[in-house]
Amino acid sequence: MSTPMNLCLSTINMATRRPRPKTKPASKTRRSSNGSSFAGFGREKKEPLWRCVENCGACCKLDKGPSFVTPEEVFDDPADIELYRSMIGPDGWCVHFEKSTRKCSIYPDRPYFCRVEEDVFKSLYGIDKKKFNKEACSFCRDTIKAIYGSNSKELDDFNHAIRSSKPD
């Protein structure tokens, strides 16, 4: 769960990328007889743990364009669609995102869909607890790349944060 010190990585924005084809990439990870994962040469593969990174705010760019799904494709409740749309400023960024500080001005009171939490991912996207970290990390990477680029400091910071995070 994220803390008030961190910017929220809005689940609606992380998960608003167009779905990728469900193809399984070739993997170098092998399962041992006890079920643990190994990534080549006998090293144990560490599952990434999602973490919000300060000074990012990629999720706060609410209007990302046609390669991302619309609020109507995510929400069932018209009130959620209306709230989401009311938060989009003229430049596409959330009206509550302070660009100078890269912080949310309503962080403690932000809508549920701005919270990266297991139960939110389950209710909005059908992603279960076991896949939460993997999917949240993937959504964040895609959103950061779309907003700041593949070679951005924001993406480097995010990748470093999830590689160095430890389970709670």
N, C-alpha and C positions, 0 to 999 in steps of 0.2 A: 504494500500500500504506500502511496506517496505521502510526503510530509508537506506542511505549509511552506517550508523553505524552498521546496522545489516547484517549478511550474508544472501544472497539470498537462499531461499529454492526452488530450481529449480523445476518447475512444471513438467518437463519431468521426473524427478526422483521421485517426489512424486506420480505421477500418473502411474508409470511404474510397479506397483504391479499387479499381476494377478487379474482379477475381482473376487469378492466374489459372491457366489450364492445369488440371490435376494430373500432372505427370510427375513421376518419382525420379529425381536425379540419381545418378549412380552414386553410391556411398562407399566410402572407405571404412566406415564404422562397422565393427564386428561385435557380436554378442558373445560373451564368454558363457561357460556352462552355468555360472551363478547369476546370469542376467545383466551384469554390468556392461556398459558400453566402452569400447576401445576405439581410438582413432589412429590406426596405423602404428607400427613400431611399438605396440604395447602400451601406449599412453592412454590413460582414461580420458574420455571425452567429457568435458564439463558442459552441462546444459545451461544455456544463458538464462539469467534471471533479469526480468524487466526492471528497469530503474528509470525514473524521470531525471532529466539532466537540466540543471539551471542554465539560463541564458540560451535556450533553444526556442521554444514557442512555435515550432513548425505546426503543431496541431491547432494553433490559434488562427492560422490562415484558413478561414472557413470556406471561402469560395476558391477552389483549386482548379476548376475547369472541367472539361468534358471527360478526362481520363479517370475521374473519380465519380463514385455514385452520388446520387442526389439524396437529400434528406427524405424525400418521399420513398426512396428505395430502402431506407434503413428503418424508419419509424412507422409504426402502425397507428399511433395516436396523433391526430391532427394538431393537438396542442403542442406536442413536441416539435413538429414541423414548423409551426408558427413561432415558437420560442427560438428555435435554431435560426430561422430566417431573420428574426428580429435582432439577432446578435451580429449579423454581418454588416460591417461598416462599408462605406463607399469604395474603399480600396481592397475589399475582400477579407480584411483581417477582423477578428472579433473586436467589438466596440469596448470590451473590457480588458483587452491586451494593451499594456503600457509598453509601447515600442522602445522608449528611452531606457527602461529598466528591464525589459523583456520579462515582465511579471504580470500575473492576472490580478486585476484590482478587486475581484470578487472571489478569490480563491476559496475561502472557507465556505462560501455560499453558492459556489458554482453548481450548475445543473448536473444531474446524475450522469448524463451522457458525456460530461467532461471529466469523468473519473475513470481512471484505468484500474479497474477492480474485477476480480473473477466473476462476481455475480452480474455485473454490468455486461461483460463479454458474453456470459451465458444467455442473458435475457435478450440482448440486441442481435447477437450473431450466432448463437447456438454453440459457442466454443466452450468446451468443458474445462474443468479445473486442471486436468492433466496437460492440456495443450495451451493454457493461458500464457505462460512465459514465452514460449516459442512464437505464438501468434502475435502477442503484444510487441515483441522485439521486431518481428517482421513488418508489422504495420508501421511502427515508428521509423524503421529504416526507409521504407517506401515513401513515407510522408516527408521525412527530412531530405531525401534525395530530390523529391519533387519540388520542394520549396527552396532549398539551399544548394543543391547539387551533390553529385557523387564524390567530389573531392573537397567537401566543405569541412570547416572546423567543427561545425555542429555534428556532422556524422562521425568524425573522428572521436569527438568527446563522448557521443552516445556509445559507440563500439567499445571504447575504453571502459566506460562505466559498467556495461553489462558483463564484460570479460572479468572485471575485478570485483564484481559483486559476490557476496556470500549469502547462503540461505539464511532466512530469519530464524 
